[in-house]
């Protein structure tokens, strides 16, 4: 079988099924799905190995999905109406701004299977997550759960099967002490095996708990989803749950569960249900181990997303190994945030949220932060802090940002009572107010 190119990355191992299902998904996509009509001539063809064939194709964007949805995203012989009528699939809209928002064909059975497979990538999670376990979820109801901003919903109205949604408010900044007391009480009575949370939301609750020295039920495991888990948040959460394993799970509504952090701290690809193509950045921007990922969901007859650009930036584990012994699929040392989080140094080098967050994490006494790059070399850092010595804190933060972005960086520090999430319900933490065309930075 012919190959088109060789990669400098470690040679990752996959099961034979991974290649078979990748090939089947690719063949059906190119043969039967209208969205890829213009891609067909780029495919070098079946005499080449499946890796070369995927690599030759462009990335699929949310815009592509919107323009082709629903029938142009499905094989022409697939009967969507029938699938909806017999309850196999439903249509769901993802949250986000108009540019971000996308409608998806939701296949619950596949989603559950993808989630259950991801649990096996962490021994703490696989022990407590049985599929019938109690799970409390602390996130924005825009993303999951039931929205009720005006009225406080009693616990029974926030229960669904084995889940308890702790929060029904779209703005966590508006949580009253009574709401947070209620969350603590409910954790103590519901006693979840798994507490799944946006790290920013759980950190907000934990700051309240820390200030009052309250006792909170300790779940079997805390799983972070939806957002990058800032060092700052993890520190605040760790104070409340000192011995509970904390795990990051990465995925999207479009692609299911793609990466799970193992008990040794690395992230493993959920390779039974997702194919991941890695595109490294240029060396001067962190390559060859830092780059973006393109995800192809596998084995879902209602989804033929080929090389979907999820917007996630990741760092490959350069050794290609993990101490946990799992060796199938990509291994990441970190997920470094999203494309929307990227900023540029004064000299134009890409800075990921992970790099910024690591630099800021040495500052003590910060509750929240948000960095906005307003133009070339201009940075606006907003901080939430109870520290009385704000002048010293501002000096330290300025020094840190100049070390990261360059000596000539124009830095301004302002203090806020709180920072609100994006309209999507998620916190961004960092962003640039000008477009950063990622294609320019790929190797
Ligand atoms: Zn591992």
Boltz pocket constraint, residues with backbone or C-beta under 6 A from the ligand:
constraints:
  - pocket:
      binder: B
      contacts: [[A, 121], [A, 262], [A, 263], [A, 264], [A, 265], [A, 266], [A, 267], [A, 268], [A, 322], [A, 323], [A, 324], [A, 325], [A, 326]]
      max_distance: 6.0
